[in-house]
Amino acid sequence: MSQSPDVPREPVVTPMRVVIGLCLFVPFVAMLWVGSYAKTDPQFIGIPFFYWYQMLWVLLSTLLTMTAYQLWQRDQRARSGKNGGTAE
């Protein structure tokens, strides 16, 4: 039932996982904070700020999600390498 004391456990929260979490959390907060983009000025090529800001976040969210996924893959490869090739 108890874990053997001679086997060191890796921390569940690592700096890479914090970065992954931030990559996924930032777009969520940016879209929930409606007061920051509920306006028409400044316009970009005639498009009100409200619309082009949201479309910009579609692209940024895609890039941040791709980055989070790649970091997660790197983290999983590193963890499986430390565990002797066994998956957790």
mmCIF file as gemmi writes it, N, C-alpha and C atoms, coordinates in Angstrom:
data_model
loop_
_atom_site.group_PDB
_atom_site.id
_atom_site.type_symbol
_atom_site.label_atom_id
_atom_site.label_alt_id
_atom_site.label_comp_id
_atom_site.label_asym_id
_atom_site.label_entity_id
_atom_site.label_seq_id
_atom_site.pdbx_PDB_ins_code
_atom_site.Cartn_x
_atom_site.Cartn_y
_atom_site.Cartn_z
_atom_site.occupancy
_atom_site.B_iso_or_equiv
_atom_site.pdbx_formal_charge
_atom_site.auth_seq_id
_atom_site.auth_asym_id
_atom_site.pdbx_PDB_model_num
ATOM 1 N N . MET Axp A 1 ? 0.798 -1.194 0 1 0 ? 1 A 1
ATOM 2 C CA . MET Axp A 1 ? 0 0 0 1 0 ? 1 A 1
ATOM 3 C C . MET Axp A 1 ? 0.844 1.263 0 1 0 ? 1 A 1
ATOM 4 N N . SER Axp A 2 ? 1.934 1.251 0.765 1 0 ? 2 A 1
ATOM 5 C CA . SER Axp A 2 ? 2.777 2.441 0.805 1 0 ? 2 A 1
ATOM 6 C C . SER Axp A 2 ? 3.834 2.354 -0.279 1 0 ? 2 A 1
ATOM 7 N N . GLN Axp A 3 ? 4.288 3.497 -0.684 1 0 ? 3 A 1
ATOM 8 C CA . GLN Axp A 3 ? 5.293 3.551 -1.736 1 0 ? 3 A 1
ATOM 9 C C . GLN Axp A 3 ? 6.668 3.325 -1.117 1 0 ? 3 A 1
ATOM 10 N N . SER Axp A 4 ? 7.517 2.591 -1.824 1 0 ? 4 A 1
ATOM 11 C CA . SER Axp A 4 ? 8.846 2.326 -1.288 1 0 ? 4 A 1
ATOM 12 C C . SER Axp A 4 ? 9.658 3.61 -1.266 1 0 ? 4 A 1
ATOM 13 N N . PRO Axp A 5 ? 10.388 3.887 -0.172 1 0 ? 5 A 1
ATOM 14 C CA . PRO Axp A 5 ? 11.114 5.144 -0.035 1 0 ? 5 A 1
ATOM 15 C C . PRO Axp A 5 ? 12.333 5.26 -0.939 1 0 ? 5 A 1
ATOM 16 N N . ASP Axp A 6 ? 12.833 4.145 -1.494 1 0 ? 6 A 1
ATOM 17 C CA . ASP Axp A 6 ? 14.038 4.215 -2.312 1 0 ? 6 A 1
ATOM 18 C C . ASP Axp A 6 ? 13.766 4.616 -3.755 1 0 ? 6 A 1
ATOM 19 N N . VAL Axp A 7 ? 12.506 4.722 -4.164 1 0 ? 7 A 1
ATOM 20 C CA . VAL Axp A 7 ? 12.157 5.112 -5.527 1 0 ? 7 A 1
ATOM 21 C C . VAL Axp A 7 ? 11.759 6.587 -5.514 1 0 ? 7 A 1
ATOM 22 N N . PRO Axp A 8 ? 12.622 7.468 -6.057 1 0 ? 8 A 1
ATOM 23 C CA . PRO Axp A 8 ? 12.262 8.892 -6.086 1 0 ? 8 A 1
ATOM 24 C C . PRO Axp A 8 ? 11.153 9.145 -7.103 1 0 ? 8 A 1
ATOM 25 N N . ARG Axp A 9 ? 10.188 9.938 -6.717 1 0 ? 9 A 1
ATOM 26 C CA . ARG Axp A 9 ? 9.088 10.289 -7.619 1 0 ? 9 A 1
ATOM 27 C C . ARG Axp A 9 ? 9.38 11.619 -8.276 1 0 ? 9 A 1
ATOM 28 N N . GLU Axp A 10 ? 9.028 11.702 -9.55 1 0 ? 10 A 1
ATOM 29 C CA . GLU Axp A 10 ? 9.149 12.979 -10.252 1 0 ? 10 A 1
ATOM 30 C C . GLU Axp A 10 ? 8.017 13.896 -9.82 1 0 ? 10 A 1
ATOM 31 N N . PRO Axp A 11 ? 8.284 15.179 -9.754 1 0 ? 11 A 1
ATOM 32 C CA . PRO Axp A 11 ? 7.192 16.088 -9.41 1 0 ? 11 A 1
ATOM 33 C C . PRO Axp A 11 ? 6.154 16.114 -10.534 1 0 ? 11 A 1
ATOM 34 N N . VAL Axp A 12 ? 4.911 16.179 -10.152 1 0 ? 12 A 1
ATOM 35 C CA . VAL Axp A 12 ? 3.837 16.219 -11.145 1 0 ? 12 A 1
ATOM 36 C C . VAL Axp A 12 ? 3.791 17.585 -11.807 1 0 ? 12 A 1
ATOM 37 N N . VAL Axp A 13 ? 4.039 18.632 -11.029 1 0 ? 13 A 1
ATOM 38 C CA . VAL Axp A 13 ? 4.06 19.987 -11.575 1 0 ? 13 A 1
ATOM 39 C C . VAL Axp A 13 ? 5.513 20.348 -11.871 1 0 ? 13 A 1
ATOM 40 N N . THR Axp A 14 ? 5.818 20.431 -13.153 1 0 ? 14 A 1
ATOM 41 C CA . THR Axp A 14 ? 7.158 20.793 -13.588 1 0 ? 14 A 1
ATOM 42 C C . THR Axp A 14 ? 7.093 22.149 -14.29 1 0 ? 14 A 1
ATOM 43 N N . PRO Axp A 15 ? 8.221 22.812 -14.452 1 0 ? 15 A 1
ATOM 44 C CA . PRO Axp A 15 ? 8.196 24.1 -15.179 1 0 ? 15 A 1
ATOM 45 C C . PRO Axp A 15 ? 7.608 23.979 -16.581 1 0 ? 15 A 1
ATOM 46 N N . MET Axp A 16 ? 7.885 22.867 -17.268 1 0 ? 16 A 1
ATOM 47 C CA . MET Axp A 16 ? 7.34 22.703 -18.614 1 0 ? 16 A 1
ATOM 48 C C . MET Axp A 16 ? 5.822 22.587 -18.563 1 0 ? 16 A 1
ATOM 49 N N . ARG Axp A 17 ? 5.299 21.896 -17.569 1 0 ? 17 A 1
ATOM 50 C CA . ARG Axp A 17 ? 3.849 21.757 -17.456 1 0 ? 17 A 1
ATOM 51 C C . ARG Axp A 17 ? 3.189 23.076 -17.082 1 0 ? 17 A 1
ATOM 52 N N . VAL Axp A 18 ? 3.884 23.925 -16.36 1 0 ? 18 A 1
ATOM 53 C CA . VAL Axp A 18 ? 3.356 25.258 -16.047 1 0 ? 18 A 1
ATOM 54 C C . VAL Axp A 18 ? 3.254 26.077 -17.335 1 0 ? 18 A 1
ATOM 55 N N . VAL Axp A 19 ? 4.275 25.997 -18.186 1 0 ? 19 A 1
ATOM 56 C CA . VAL Axp A 19 ? 4.247 26.712 -19.47 1 0 ? 19 A 1
ATOM 57 C C . VAL Axp A 19 ? 3.116 26.173 -20.338 1 0 ? 19 A 1
ATOM 58 N N . ILE Axp A 20 ? 2.926 24.858 -20.356 1 0 ? 20 A 1
ATOM 59 C CA . ILE Axp A 20 ? 1.834 24.254 -21.12 1 0 ? 20 A 1
ATOM 60 C C . ILE Axp A 20 ? 0.498 24.791 -20.627 1 0 ? 20 A 1
ATOM 61 N N . GLY Axp A 21 ? 0.337 24.835 -19.319 1 0 ? 21 A 1
ATOM 62 C CA . GLY Axp A 21 ? -0.903 25.353 -18.746 1 0 ? 21 A 1
ATOM 63 C C . GLY Axp A 21 ? -1.142 26.808 -19.108 1 0 ? 21 A 1
ATOM 64 N N . LEU Axp A 22 ? -0.087 27.603 -19.092 1 0 ? 22 A 1
ATOM 65 C CA . LEU Axp A 22 ? -0.221 29.019 -19.463 1 0 ? 22 A 1
ATOM 66 C C . LEU Axp A 22 ? -0.598 29.171 -20.932 1 0 ? 22 A 1
ATOM 67 N N . CYS Axp A 23 ? -0.008 28.348 -21.787 1 0 ? 23 A 1
ATOM 68 C CA . CYS Axp A 23 ? -0.336 28.406 -23.214 1 0 ? 23 A 1
ATOM 69 C C . CYS Axp A 23 ? -1.819 28.125 -23.454 1 0 ? 23 A 1
ATOM 70 N N . LEU Axp A 24 ? -2.403 27.268 -22.643 1 0 ? 24 A 1
ATOM 71 C CA . LEU Axp A 24 ? -3.813 26.938 -22.806 1 0 ? 24 A 1
ATOM 72 C C . LEU Axp A 24 ? -4.732 27.904 -22.058 1 0 ? 24 A 1
ATOM 73 N N . PHE Axp A 25 ? -4.232 28.53 -21.013 1 0 ? 25 A 1
ATOM 74 C CA . PHE Axp A 25 ? -5.044 29.393 -20.165 1 0 ? 25 A 1
ATOM 75 C C . PHE Axp A 25 ? -5.157 30.82 -20.706 1 0 ? 25 A 1
ATOM 76 N N . VAL Axp A 26 ? -4.112 31.334 -21.32 1 0 ? 26 A 1
ATOM 77 C CA . VAL Axp A 26 ? -4.083 32.729 -21.781 1 0 ? 26 A 1
ATOM 78 C C . VAL Axp A 26 ? -5.201 33.036 -22.786 1 0 ? 26 A 1
ATOM 79 N N . PRO Axp A 27 ? -5.419 32.227 -23.834 1 0 ? 27 A 1
ATOM 80 C CA . PRO Axp A 27 ? -6.516 32.548 -24.757 1 0 ? 27 A 1
ATOM 81 C C . PRO Axp A 27 ? -7.886 32.5 -24.085 1 0 ? 27 A 1
ATOM 82 N N . PHE Axp A 28 ? -8.041 31.58 -23.152 1 0 ? 28 A 1
ATOM 83 C CA . PHE Axp A 28 ? -9.297 31.456 -22.422 1 0 ? 28 A 1
ATOM 84 C C . PHE Axp A 28 ? -9.601 32.744 -21.666 1 0 ? 28 A 1
ATOM 85 N N . VAL Axp A 29 ? -8.623 33.257 -20.955 1 0 ? 29 A 1
ATOM 86 C CA . VAL Axp A 29 ? -8.804 34.498 -20.193 1 0 ? 29 A 1
ATOM 87 C C . VAL Axp A 29 ? -9.015 35.682 -21.131 1 0 ? 29 A 1
ATOM 88 N N . ALA Axp A 30 ? -8.262 35.715 -22.224 1 0 ? 30 A 1
ATOM 89 C CA . ALA Axp A 30 ? -8.375 36.836 -23.162 1 0 ? 30 A 1
ATOM 90 C C . ALA Axp A 30 ? -9.784 36.943 -23.735 1 0 ? 30 A 1
ATOM 91 N N . MET Axp A 31 ? -10.428 35.81 -23.994 1 0 ? 31 A 1
ATOM 92 C CA . MET Axp A 31 ? -11.779 35.853 -24.545 1 0 ? 31 A 1
ATOM 93 C C . MET Axp A 31 ? -12.839 36.083 -23.469 1 0 ? 31 A 1
ATOM 94 N N . LEU Axp A 32 ? -12.561 35.701 -22.229 1 0 ? 32 A 1
ATOM 95 C CA . LEU Axp A 32 ? -13.528 35.946 -21.157 1 0 ? 32 A 1
ATOM 96 C C . LEU Axp A 32 ? -13.523 37.395 -20.683 1 0 ? 32 A 1
ATOM 97 N N . TRP Axp A 33 ? -12.43 38.1 -20.885 1 0 ? 33 A 1
ATOM 98 C CA . TRP Axp A 33 ? -12.308 39.489 -20.452 1 0 ? 33 A 1
ATOM 99 C C . TRP Axp A 33 ? -12.908 40.386 -21.54 1 0 ? 33 A 1
ATOM 100 N N . VAL Axp A 34 ? -14.21 40.374 -21.66 1 0 ? 34 A 1
ATOM 101 C CA . VAL Axp A 34 ? -14.925 41.051 -22.742 1 0 ? 34 A 1
ATOM 102 C C . VAL Axp A 34 ? -14.715 42.556 -22.707 1 0 ? 34 A 1
ATOM 103 N N . GLY Axp A 35 ? -14.608 43.139 -21.52 1 0 ? 35 A 1
ATOM 104 C CA . GLY Axp A 35 ? -14.432 44.587 -21.414 1 0 ? 35 A 1
ATOM 105 C C . GLY Axp A 35 ? -13.185 45.099 -22.113 1 0 ? 35 A 1
ATOM 106 N N . SER Axp A 36 ? -12.208 44.23 -22.326 1 0 ? 36 A 1
ATOM 107 C CA . SER Axp A 36 ? -10.973 44.668 -22.983 1 0 ? 36 A 1
ATOM 108 C C . SER Axp A 36 ? -11.131 44.832 -24.498 1 0 ? 36 A 1
ATOM 109 N N . TYR Axp A 37 ? -12.14 44.189 -25.084 1 0 ? 37 A 1
ATOM 110 C CA . TYR Axp A 37 ? -12.28 44.275 -26.538 1 0 ? 37 A 1
ATOM 111 C C . TYR Axp A 37 ? -13.692 44.646 -27 1 0 ? 37 A 1
ATOM 112 N N . ALA Axp A 38 ? -14.565 45.037 -26.111 1 0 ? 38 A 1
ATOM 113 C CA . ALA Axp A 38 ? -15.929 45.416 -26.492 1 0 ? 38 A 1
ATOM 114 C C . ALA Axp A 38 ? -15.968 46.881 -26.912 1 0 ? 38 A 1
ATOM 115 N N . LYS Axp A 39 ? -15.33 47.166 -28.042 1 0 ? 39 A 1
ATOM 116 C CA . LYS Axp A 39 ? -15.3 48.533 -28.577 1 0 ? 39 A 1
ATOM 117 C C . LYS Axp A 39 ? -15.096 48.46 -30.082 1 0 ? 39 A 1
ATOM 118 N N . THR Axp A 40 ? -15.267 49.57 -30.749 1 0 ? 40 A 1
ATOM 119 C CA . THR Axp A 40 ? -15.123 49.578 -32.212 1 0 ? 40 A 1
ATOM 120 C C . THR Axp A 40 ? -13.794 50.156 -32.673 1 0 ? 40 A 1
ATOM 121 N N . ASP Axp A 41 ? -13.174 50.998 -31.867 1 0 ? 41 A 1
ATOM 122 C CA . ASP Axp A 41 ? -11.896 51.612 -32.26 1 0 ? 41 A 1
ATOM 123 C C . ASP Axp A 41 ? -10.757 50.971 -31.503 1 0 ? 41 A 1
ATOM 124 N N . PRO Axp A 42 ? -9.606 50.8 -32.066 1 0 ? 42 A 1
ATOM 125 C CA . PRO Axp A 42 ? -9.166 51.204 -33.395 1 0 ? 42 A 1
ATOM 126 C C . PRO Axp A 42 ? -9.599 50.204 -34.474 1 0 ? 42 A 1
ATOM 127 N N . GLN Axp A 43 ? -9.879 50.731 -35.625 1 0 ? 43 A 1
ATOM 128 C CA . GLN Axp A 43 ? -10.258 49.876 -36.742 1 0 ? 43 A 1
ATOM 129 C C . GLN Axp A 43 ? -9.014 49.442 -37.511 1 0 ? 43 A 1
ATOM 130 N N . PHE Axp A 44 ? -9.105 48.275 -38.112 1 0 ? 44 A 1
ATOM 131 C CA . PHE Axp A 44 ? -8.022 47.746 -38.944 1 0 ? 44 A 1
ATOM 132 C C . PHE Axp A 44 ? -8.608 47.44 -40.312 1 0 ? 44 A 1
ATOM 133 N N . ILE Axp A 45 ? -8.151 48.114 -41.336 1 0 ? 45 A 1
ATOM 134 C CA . ILE Axp A 45 ? -8.662 48.055 -42.71 1 0 ? 45 A 1
ATOM 135 C C . ILE Axp A 45 ? -10.194 48.091 -42.748 1 0 ? 45 A 1
ATOM 136 N N . GLY Axp A 46 ? -10.765 48.95 -41.926 1 0 ? 46 A 1
ATOM 137 C CA . GLY Axp A 46 ? -12.209 49.148 -41.899 1 0 ? 46 A 1
ATOM 138 C C . GLY Axp A 46 ? -12.975 48.162 -41.036 1 0 ? 46 A 1
ATOM 139 N N . ILE Axp A 47 ? -12.269 47.235 -40.393 1 0 ? 47 A 1
ATOM 140 C CA . ILE Axp A 47 ? -12.925 46.236 -39.546 1 0 ? 47 A 1
ATOM 141 C C . ILE Axp A 47 ? -12.87 46.723 -38.097 1 0 ? 47 A 1
ATOM 142 N N . PRO Axp A 48 ? -14.008 46.784 -37.415 1 0 ? 48 A 1
ATOM 143 C CA . PRO Axp A 48 ? -14.008 47.231 -36.022 1 0 ? 48 A 1
ATOM 144 C C . PRO Axp A 48 ? -13.121 46.342 -35.131 1 0 ? 48 A 1
ATOM 145 N N . PHE Axp A 49 ? -12.582 46.952 -34.106 1 0 ? 49 A 1
ATOM 146 C CA . PHE Axp A 49 ? -11.662 46.272 -33.188 1 0 ? 49 A 1
ATOM 147 C C . PHE Axp A 49 ? -12.246 44.977 -32.643 1 0 ? 49 A 1
ATOM 148 N N . PHE Axp A 50 ? -13.527 45.01 -32.274 1 0 ? 50 A 1
ATOM 149 C CA . PHE Axp A 50 ? -14.179 43.831 -31.697 1 0 ? 50 A 1
ATOM 150 C C . PHE Axp A 50 ? -13.968 42.603 -32.579 1 0 ? 50 A 1
ATOM 151 N N . TYR Axp A 51 ? -14.106 42.73 -33.88 1 0 ? 51 A 1
ATOM 152 C CA . TYR Axp A 51 ? -14.028 41.584 -34.786 1 0 ? 51 A 1
ATOM 153 C C . TYR Axp A 51 ? -12.588 41.172 -35.069 1 0 ? 51 A 1
ATOM 154 N N . TRP Axp A 52 ? -11.712 42.151 -35.362 1 0 ? 52 A 1
ATOM 155 C CA . TRP Axp A 52 ? -10.36 41.733 -35.71 1 0 ? 52 A 1
ATOM 156 C C . TRP Axp A 52 ? -9.591 41.241 -34.495 1 0 ? 52 A 1
ATOM 157 N N . TYR Axp A 53 ? -9.927 41.709 -33.304 1 0 ? 53 A 1
ATOM 158 C CA . TYR Axp A 53 ? -9.299 41.215 -32.077 1 0 ? 53 A 1
ATOM 159 C C . TYR Axp A 53 ? -9.647 39.741 -31.861 1 0 ? 53 A 1
ATOM 160 N N . GLN Axp A 54 ? -10.918 39.396 -32.052 1 0 ? 54 A 1
ATOM 161 C CA . GLN Axp A 54 ? -11.317 37.999 -31.892 1 0 ? 54 A 1
ATOM 162 C C . GLN Axp A 54 ? -10.685 37.111 -32.947 1 0 ? 54 A 1
ATOM 163 N N . MET Axp A 55 ? -10.592 37.581 -34.159 1 0 ? 55 A 1
ATOM 164 C CA . MET Axp A 55 ? -9.973 36.778 -35.217 1 0 ? 55 A 1
ATOM 165 C C . MET Axp A 55 ? -8.477 36.613 -34.972 1 0 ? 55 A 1
ATOM 166 N N . LEU Axp A 56 ? -7.849 37.634 -34.424 1 0 ? 56 A 1
ATOM 167 C CA . LEU Axp A 56 ? -6.438 37.527 -34.057 1 0 ? 56 A 1
ATOM 168 C C . LEU Axp A 56 ? -6.248 36.436 -33.004 1 0 ? 56 A 1
ATOM 169 N N . TRP Axp A 57 ? -7.166 36.373 -32.044 1 0 ? 57 A 1
ATOM 170 C CA . TRP Axp A 57 ? -7.062 35.346 -31.002 1 0 ? 57 A 1
ATOM 171 C C . TRP Axp A 57 ? -7.325 33.948 -31.532 1 0 ? 57 A 1
ATOM 172 N N . VAL Axp A 58 ? -8.063 33.817 -32.622 1 0 ? 58 A 1
ATOM 173 C CA . VAL Axp A 58 ? -8.221 32.5 -33.245 1 0 ? 58 A 1
ATOM 174 C C . VAL Axp A 58 ? -6.852 32.002 -33.703 1 0 ? 58 A 1
ATOM 175 N N . LEU Axp A 59 ? -6.094 32.879 -34.339 1 0 ? 59 A 1
ATOM 176 C CA . LEU Axp A 59 ? -4.762 32.5 -34.805 1 0 ? 59 A 1
ATOM 177 C C . LEU Axp A 59 ? -3.798 32.282 -33.639 1 0 ? 59 A 1
ATOM 178 N N . LEU Axp A 60 ? -3.816 33.195 -32.669 1 0 ? 60 A 1
ATOM 179 C CA . LEU Axp A 60 ? -2.932 33.06 -31.511 1 0 ? 60 A 1
ATOM 180 C C . LEU Axp A 60 ? -3.246 31.805 -30.704 1 0 ? 60 A 1
ATOM 181 N N . SER Axp A 61 ? -4.522 31.5 -30.555 1 0 ? 61 A 1
ATOM 182 C CA . SER Axp A 61 ? -4.918 30.298 -29.815 1 0 ? 61 A 1
ATOM 183 C C . SER Axp A 61 ? -4.43 29.039 -30.52 1 0 ? 61 A 1
ATOM 184 N N . THR Axp A 62 ? -4.493 29.05 -31.832 1 0 ? 62 A 1
ATOM 185 C CA . THR Axp A 62 ? -3.991 27.914 -32.596 1 0 ? 62 A 1
ATOM 186 C C . THR Axp A 62 ? -2.498 27.73 -32.367 1 0 ? 62 A 1
ATOM 187 N N . LEU Axp A 63 ? -1.748 28.823 -32.444 1 0 ? 63 A 1
ATOM 188 C CA . LEU Axp A 63 ? -0.301 28.741 -32.233 1 0 ? 63 A 1
ATOM 189 C C . LEU Axp A 63 ? 0.044 28.307 -30.81 1 0 ? 63 A 1
ATOM 190 N N . LEU Axp A 64 ? -0.666 28.843 -29.835 1 0 ? 64 A 1
ATOM 191 C CA . LEU Axp A 64 ? -0.407 28.477 -28.45 1 0 ? 64 A 1
ATOM 192 C C . LEU Axp A 64 ? -0.786 27.024 -28.154 1 0 ? 64 A 1
ATOM 193 N N . THR Axp A 65 ? -1.859 26.547 -28.763 1 0 ? 65 A 1
ATOM 194 C CA . THR Axp A 65 ? -2.26 25.151 -28.577 1 0 ? 65 A 1
ATOM 195 C C . THR Axp A 65 ? -1.254 24.214 -29.239 1 0 ? 65 A 1
ATOM 196 N N . MET Axp A 66 ? -0.771 24.573 -30.415 1 0 ? 66 A 1
ATOM 197 C CA . MET Axp A 66 ? 0.261 23.769 -31.075 1 0 ? 66 A 1
ATOM 198 C C . MET Axp A 66 ? 1.534 23.728 -30.236 1 0 ? 66 A 1
ATOM 199 N N . THR Axp A 67 ? 1.903 24.863 -29.676 1 0 ? 67 A 1
ATOM 200 C CA . THR Axp A 67 ? 3.089 24.93 -28.815 1 0 ? 67 A 1
ATOM 201 C C . THR Axp A 67 ? 2.897 24.059 -27.579 1 0 ? 67 A 1
ATOM 202 N N . ALA Axp A 68 ? 1.725 24.147 -26.959 1 0 ? 68 A 1
ATOM 203 C CA . ALA Axp A 68 ? 1.445 23.329 -25.779 1 0 ? 68 A 1
ATOM 204 C C . ALA Axp A 68 ? 1.518 21.845 -26.125 1 0 ? 68 A 1
ATOM 205 N N . TYR Axp A 69 ? 0.991 21.458 -27.263 1 0 ? 69 A 1
ATOM 206 C CA . TYR Axp A 69 ? 1.021 20.054 -27.673 1 0 ? 69 A 1
ATOM 207 C C . TYR Axp A 69 ? 2.451 19.573 -27.894 1 0 ? 69 A 1
ATOM 208 N N . GLN Axp A 70 ? 3.245 20.381 -28.566 1 0 ? 70 A 1
ATOM 209 C CA . GLN Axp A 70 ? 4.639 19.988 -28.801 1 0 ? 70 A 1
ATOM 210 C C . GLN Axp A 70 ? 5.421 19.894 -27.502 1 0 ? 70 A 1
ATOM 211 N N . LEU Axp A 71 ? 5.182 20.823 -26.58 1 0 ? 71 A 1
ATOM 212 C CA . LEU Axp A 71 ? 5.84 20.758 -25.28 1 0 ? 71 A 1
ATOM 213 C C . LEU Axp A 71 ? 5.385 19.524 -24.506 1 0 ? 71 A 1
ATOM 214 N N . TRP Axp A 72 ? 4.114 19.185 -24.606 1 0 ? 72 A 1
ATOM 215 C CA . TRP Axp A 72 ? 3.595 17.995 -23.931 1 0 ? 72 A 1
ATOM 216 C C . TRP Axp A 72 ? 4.254 16.735 -24.499 1 0 ? 72 A 1
ATOM 217 N N . GLN Axp A 73 ? 4.375 16.674 -25.815 1 0 ? 73 A 1
ATOM 218 C CA . GLN Axp A 73 ? 5.036 15.521 -26.43 1 0 ? 73 A 1
ATOM 219 C C . GLN Axp A 73 ? 6.481 15.409 -25.964 1 0 ? 73 A 1
ATOM 220 N N . ARG Axp A 74 ? 7.181 16.536 -25.904 1 0 ? 74 A 1
ATOM 221 C CA . ARG Axp A 74 ? 8.562 16.547 -25.434 1 0 ? 74 A 1
ATOM 222 C C . ARG Axp A 74 ? 8.64 16.096 -23.971 1 0 ? 74 A 1
ATOM 223 N N . ASP Axp A 75 ? 7.709 16.562 -23.158 1 0 ? 75 A 1
ATOM 224 C CA . ASP Axp A 75 ? 7.669 16.182 -21.748 1 0 ? 75 A 1
ATOM 225 C C . ASP Axp A 75 ? 7.414 14.684 -21.6 1 0 ? 75 A 1
ATOM 226 N N . GLN Axp A 76 ? 6.494 14.146 -22.391 1 0 ? 76 A 1
ATOM 227 C CA . GLN Axp A 76 ? 6.191 12.718 -22.311 1 0 ? 76 A 1
ATOM 228 C C . GLN Axp A 76 ? 7.367 11.863 -22.765 1 0 ? 76 A 1
ATOM 229 N N . ARG Axp A 77 ? 8.071 12.305 -23.808 1 0 ? 77 A 1
ATOM 230 C CA . ARG Axp A 77 ? 9.265 11.562 -24.258 1 0 ? 77 A 1
ATOM 231 C C . ARG Axp A 77 ? 10.341 11.581 -23.179 1 0 ? 77 A 1
ATOM 232 N N . ALA Axp A 78 ? 10.522 12.737 -22.536 1 0 ? 78 A 1
ATOM 233 C CA . ALA Axp A 78 ? 11.525 12.846 -21.482 1 0 ? 78 A 1
ATOM 234 C C . ALA Axp A 78 ? 11.158 11.97 -20.291 1 0 ? 78 A 1
ATOM 235 N N . ARG Axp A 79 ? 9.893 11.936 -19.928 1 0 ? 79 A 1
ATOM 236 C CA . ARG Axp A 79 ? 9.452 11.114 -18.804 1 0 ? 79 A 1
ATOM 237 C C . ARG Axp A 79 ? 9.572 9.636 -19.116 1 0 ? 79 A 1
ATOM 238 N N . SER Axp A 80 ? 9.235 9.228 -20.343 1 0 ? 80 A 1
ATOM 239 C CA . SER Axp A 80 ? 9.342 7.811 -20.679 1 0 ? 80 A 1
ATOM 240 C C . SER Axp A 80 ? 10.801 7.387 -20.772 1 0 ? 80 A 1
ATOM 241 N N . GLY Axp A 81 ? 11.677 8.313 -21.142 1 0 ? 81 A 1
ATOM 242 C CA . GLY Axp A 81 ? 13.115 8.004 -21.178 1 0 ? 81 A 1
ATOM 243 C C . GLY Axp A 81 ? 13.675 7.806 -19.792 1 0 ? 81 A 1
ATOM 244 N N . LYS Axp A 82 ? 13.182 8.573 -18.822 1 0 ? 82 A 1
ATOM 245 C CA . LYS Axp A 82 ? 13.656 8.431 -17.437 1 0 ? 82 A 1
ATOM 246 C C . LYS Axp A 82 ? 13.113 7.187 -16.774 1 0 ? 82 A 1
ATOM 247 N N . ASN Axp A 83 ? 11.979 6.7 -17.257 1 0 ? 83 A 1
ATOM 248 C CA . ASN Axp A 83 ? 11.343 5.518 -16.655 1 0 ? 83 A 1
ATOM 249 C C . ASN Axp A 83 ? 11.788 4.233 -17.32 1 0 ? 83 A 1
ATOM 250 N N . GLY Axp A 84 ? 12.828 4.276 -18.111 1 0 ? 84 A 1
ATOM 251 C CA . GLY Axp A 84 ? 13.301 3.07 -18.765 1 0 ? 84 A 1
ATOM 252 C C . GLY Axp A 84 ? 12.448 2.623 -19.929 1 0 ? 84 A 1
ATOM 253 N N . GLY Axp A 85 ? 11.75 3.57 -20.535 1 0 ? 85 A 1
ATOM 254 C CA . GLY Axp A 85 ? 10.947 3.253 -21.715 1 0 ? 85 A 1
ATOM 255 C C . GLY Axp A 85 ? 9.539 2.796 -21.403 1 0 ? 85 A 1
ATOM 256 N N . THR Axp A 86 ? 9.151 2.796 -20.158 1 0 ? 86 A 1
ATOM 257 C CA . THR Axp A 86 ? 7.787 2.389 -19.827 1 0 ? 86 A 1
ATOM 258 C C . THR Axp A 86 ? 6.888 3.612 -19.808 1 0 ? 86 A 1
ATOM 259 N N . ALA Axp A 87 ? 5.672 3.4 -20.275 1 0 ? 87 A 1
ATOM 260 C CA . ALA Axp A 87 ? 4.707 4.505 -20.28 1 0 ? 87 A 1
ATOM 261 C C . ALA Axp A 87 ? 4.026 4.593 -18.921 1 0 ? 87 A 1
ATOM 262 N N . GLU Axp A 88 ? 3.661 5.829 -18.547 1 0 ? 88 A 1
ATOM 263 C CA . GLU Axp A 88 ? 2.952 6.008 -17.282 1 0 ? 88 A 1
ATOM 264 C C . GLU Axp A 88 ? 1.481 5.926 -17.471 1 0 ? 88 A 1
